[in-house]
Amino acid sequence: MELTAEQFSKLSKLIYRKLGLQFDEKKMYFLNKRVERRITELGLKDADEYLFQLGYCDSSGDEMQALANLVTTNETYMFREFEQLAGFADVCLPELIAARQKTTERRIRIWCAGCSSGEEAYTLAIIVREVFPDSRNWDIRITATDIDENMLELARNAVYGDRSVKGVPSVYSKHLVPTVTGFRIHPETASLVRMEKLNLNDQQQMKAMRSYDFIFCRNVLIYFDDESRRNVVNRFYDSLNPKGYLFLGHSESVGRITSAFRLKKAQGHLLYTKD
Ligand SMILES: C[S@@+](CC[C@H](N)C(=O)[O-])C[C@H]1O[C@@H](n2cnc3c(N)ncnc32)[C@H](O)[C@@H]1O
């Protein structure tokens, strides 16, 4: 089966409207393969029948969800883009802890948006436990969100193979408990993390995310176009506490699409902060 140019255009518009993800012609082969699989699973005749079903018979959103699970790119591993994480561990987190220690507030909220199978969220949990020995006495939560339900299930399992954990510094290996198939994140470390399904392109869901000190959204917005990227980043701004930080992937920049954030350098890495 091969999508015609018209079918591809209809499909990519439906995906864009719901998820904010942009699929241009270069992604035609990829989308073709994924949709082909879905058409076979559903026992449908052809792509037109599928598009009709997706466009007009999906009031529950179940089919769009099934498609979202298929078309998202989920590449991830622990301690990805290590230098930026060092900025978080050595500068931003200690700065926040020192400021909170001058008050009675003992709460820290971190949002890992587009967490895929959870490696990034557990990386942040390891850093929190390592950098801040008193973390057990504070109310600290890492909320890890993604649109892809299959990835969220893997994230909840918290069991990873060699490929996922190869970047974990050996001094942190106590956070990984060997199992028959790989490594489980130590339950005490994992207890900092909660998974939730969230579509970054859904304004209502985004508005409910409030009072975060740090937002990590790395290697996610590269799949969005400027307009949906701007919407997401503006919502992140609203979700952050004053002096909160937004961490994007190293190939991602929002300077071109919004001036809301102040750019700050930590350990040579650019971070966005809310004044
Ligand atoms: C390449 S992974 C990045 C994982 C991790 N942040 C990292 O840097 O290793 C991108 C993730 O973004 C998620 N994603 C894409 N579009 C999304 C949307 N509209 N809402 C929520 N998550 C989305 C995908 O499901 C995927 O798991």
The ligand as a MOL file (V3000), in Angstrom:
LIG
                    3D

  0  0  0     0  0            999 V3000
M  V30 BEGIN CTAB
M  V30 COUNTS 27 29 0 0 0
M  V30 BEGIN ATOM
M  V30 1 C 12.6230 11.4360 21.1530 0
M  V30 2 S 11.6000 11.2200 22.5590 0 CHG=1
M  V30 3 C 12.4600 12.2160 23.7550 0
M  V30 4 C 12.6340 11.4880 25.0620 0
M  V30 5 C 13.4390 12.2430 26.1230 0
M  V30 6 N 12.8570 13.5300 26.4050 0
M  V30 7 C 14.8880 12.3780 25.7460 0
M  V30 8 O 15.3430 13.4900 25.4560 0
M  V30 9 O 15.5930 11.3680 25.7250 0 CHG=-1
M  V30 10 C 10.1990 12.2660 22.1270 0
M  V30 11 C 8.9220 11.9260 22.9230 0
M  V30 12 O 7.9730 12.9900 22.7440 0
M  V30 13 C 6.6760 12.4120 22.7460 0
M  V30 14 N 5.7160 13.3010 22.0880 0
M  V30 15 C 5.6410 13.6450 20.7870 0
M  V30 16 N 4.5850 14.4270 20.5680 0
M  V30 17 C 3.9690 14.5980 21.7570 0
M  V30 18 C 2.8170 15.3240 22.1690 0
M  V30 19 N 2.0570 16.0160 21.3140 0
M  V30 20 N 2.4880 15.2840 23.4730 0
M  V30 21 C 3.2420 14.5850 24.3540 0
M  V30 22 N 4.3350 13.8820 24.0360 0
M  V30 23 C 4.6890 13.8880 22.7350 0
M  V30 24 C 6.8730 11.1060 21.9870 0
M  V30 25 O 5.8470 10.1720 22.2610 0
M  V30 26 C 8.2470 10.6420 22.4470 0
M  V30 27 O 8.1630 9.6980 23.4730 0
M  V30 END ATOM
M  V30 BEGIN BOND
M  V30 1 1 1 2
M  V30 2 1 2 3
M  V30 3 1 2 10
M  V30 4 1 3 4
M  V30 5 1 4 5
M  V30 6 1 5 6
M  V30 7 1 5 7
M  V30 8 2 7 8
M  V30 9 1 7 9
M  V30 10 1 10 11
M  V30 11 1 11 12
M  V30 12 1 11 26
M  V30 13 1 12 13
M  V30 14 1 13 14
M  V30 15 1 13 24
M  V30 16 1 14 15
M  V30 17 1 14 23
M  V30 18 2 15 16
M  V30 19 1 16 17
M  V30 20 1 17 18
M  V30 21 2 17 23
M  V30 22 1 18 19
M  V30 23 2 18 20
M  V30 24 1 20 21
M  V30 25 2 21 22
M  V30 26 1 22 23
M  V30 27 1 24 25
M  V30 28 1 24 26
M  V30 29 1 26 27
M  V30 END BOND
M  V30 END CTAB
M  END
